[in-house]
Amino acid sequence: MKFKFNDDQAFQVKFAFTNSEKEYAEFFKGEKGEILPVLCQNLILVGLGSKEDLDYLSLRLAANKLGKYIADKDCKAITLNLKESPEIDKDECILALVEGLFLSSYNFDFYKTEKCDFNLETVNINSNTNNLDQVEELVNVLEAQTIARDLVNKRSNDIYPESLANYTKEELEKLGVNVKVYNKEEIEKMNLKAFMEVAKGSDKEPKFIVMEYLNGGDEKPLVLVGKGLTYDAGGYSLKPSNGMKTMNSDMGGSATVIGAMAAIAKNQVKTNVVAIVAACENLVSGRAYKPGDVISSLAGKTIEVDNTDAEGRLTLADAVCYGSTKYQPRLLIDLATLTGACLVALGERFSGVITNSEESFADLQEAADKAHEKIWMLPNDDAFKELNKSKVADIKNSGGRLGGTITAGQFVGEFVKEGTNWIHMDIAGTAYLSSSYDCFDEGATGVHVKTLYKLAKKYSK
């Protein structure tokens, strides 16, 4: 889809507030998302609701509904007529409309023999404001978000550690990102012991993927760590069958950091960012680790395996230890589809966050607000750490059902190098929707690609 300014196309789109279009009052009230085609005038009216309720998200949703309405129509080009609507003739409003239209074009039809058609090719913006540079920047970010959505939506027979590593290397190196992929023997030599314990139950070889985008001089990097479980059966703490059906989504954290790196590199942000993914599968076999085992880690801490389905935090333990030790980051953020407890607490609307740095969280909150993505900080209180204590090892990998999102995050935090600013983001609910919401269909959302991009841009020179 191409976006242009002030180059009129045949079909005109006009946005209208409630009861503002008297000529069409019998058929069109201007309510949010209401659409009326006036074919004899080559016109489409799109409702915005009341002026008082107008914001970025309502504009985005209106444009999304417009895009879906015309998706299968014989309409390859439209003009968004904004000159007559000064209330929405602002840079942010144009970006909201662009984002809504772009998101409307997403259809995951990878496995379908009959592909989905989206006929709209060109969107002209008829406006007193021309912010084409900002539009192009946003489209680059949205294309990177689409990368993340596609990676998560593909099933485990297509996305597994090796294919994820190969895709990452091929796509990101085109954009100037240095991608290193470590194999099983190298992972063992690097003493990523907790990661290997999870990985050894599968016949598919694990991969440790390190992406370096160093475009910010001598500045300390922002380090992003994404959970990379390309499939999770739960190990010997086996999930029920229904619980396994969507476990292709358990690598949502890795998809987000890969997408974020693509967005940052596409827009050539002047900053240093490193992304790390410990990619593996968690399966059952004669080699798989078991409940009750005591395992080691890169940090040297011993871990009692209370539950083999609490595997993501074990892979993250080694990954955050590696990232915080090797790169001495200004901030380390890990993202993971980690706990069902986060779904119970925050549903599929907010991502749960814990941190050891309120100043860093303020930066993240600012970035999330600009990206229009929702996060919520949970208490990182020592009282919860008691639940992770083990009688036979330094720590155990599950604090139980109560406060599960917090104790899981705190477990990961125990392996971050002391003195490192750290944020943990649990995206279990927001990364993969069980039903359509806002501009996103059921399935992957690519959540926080935009937030991480905004944060990297804030840290740029």
Steps between C-alpha positions, in 0.01 A plus 500: 500500500640839399421825681516835317399860565278732295475289184126443462368156416150408387340379825466765771482412870354752741511466880201637687393553860165402647205665322729730299390383154149641468474406131521129590335515843240238410767240425810611690535616860879529516537253787841343565594264219181562302554485123275624222599465133348768275576334170343764277750754638803268527490572873534296819396653831668369815363578846723620784243540776503814714774763479555470875596132472737543206848359561773303324346160570151593381646643179708188450199276551287705258769470232532128574129447447522698177787282377315181581185630334673571169741204518303287255348786302613606154687797643876531454541864600333737744546859617460586866343844497627675814503862392133537588552352845742728689440313826693203362745685276802432722811288457393253766159461343647425159726238658199343675315471169806353326546245777136397497501449124828311510377264772181434304707341223639223721372151429689191607431270207837322493341156524198565277497394136265789420670823602320804637469796266560857608442721201587841643840606365523877541382738771521871425475737794339831404615721784651833596772302678761295316686272740610240247829434684308407815262284297789312340662452842174360639449267204851359555410429862168342405673280241735385778200431722360286218823297504438426868136407439587262218772328705261438788208391282704239313488155656783308659556279196607818318649708781747306713841604636697452179241658268452792741875556512536475122214743440638748752847493352380529141251781556684714756840488337341660191425796725849529646452298818782264595343162587693223671347153533656256747441125466463231766872438548569873528211546743646228722845661490339832598363327814138585424403206718143589596416569135645164395300314764178622343624437146634148540159329492451589132661351191517850353828669585480821706634827365630798693439809286677831565410808293721809519397839362779739596424842355543717807870546553636415844163508676407197710244289314138432570483119532179318409447135591207307353372162613552261209299185575396410147281228650417414859331172589582556868761227522424234762262751663296438185241751386149377413434467128297821479782685672747390233302613196623858508850435628643618170443839666744430785777672304309830500779670695762401245278614213456838667873563543570383142228734374632785713850452359356510148315825576805663658727399212251594226476851638874517574455618858823641644531271800654172614264207547572131558232231488539145634286190446557156654295291256395143577205263547375360833397139435488158666762233430744273678744792503261764636551661840257401774317650798726477803824532304758750619671677212765767461513828301739743337491714815614200707178489702337162550131460420248250632262404220162523668311493169637423153222715352667800664767468234503844341650661808783244492597595145464868589721454808801417284409753231469796739816395682687491168355833385560688824853363546634526145346831394480705824170653375345833591179297533408135449142409414375143475167416337321169532167326466578376846202442730133417492483705819554814293192414294300463820624834634499717187315303233603561140506880533807585710850355521628446853830660598738477794825692530788592728509856363205737518691750285536239224133410534410867451691492170318182398162641600565811289593280203194278548272804517644633174454156343144474637581164664394425857729395785449473876769490768461230766677510839855365506491447875733278701199336666432315175860378469440272797280287276793413270720367780615138473600260776750314281634765257563872475158565350205309352337571167144542621362697791157341467167629376464809718677809367627286215575784258708680761693197626577389144638843416697510824653162416632645174626809682717287728722423200547860383845634591486709815483872428324458164180693438246234408138473389301180457191502275248214512312505168312173549164667439588777258720315251236253379130581518232236553249719314500816291556828682538855371700482173632148556350167404531183706865394514828690508517876559873576484449683829773738617697514176383862493574560869855369472553707187381815676730423795802444275422827323483681837847365581641599161759774459 
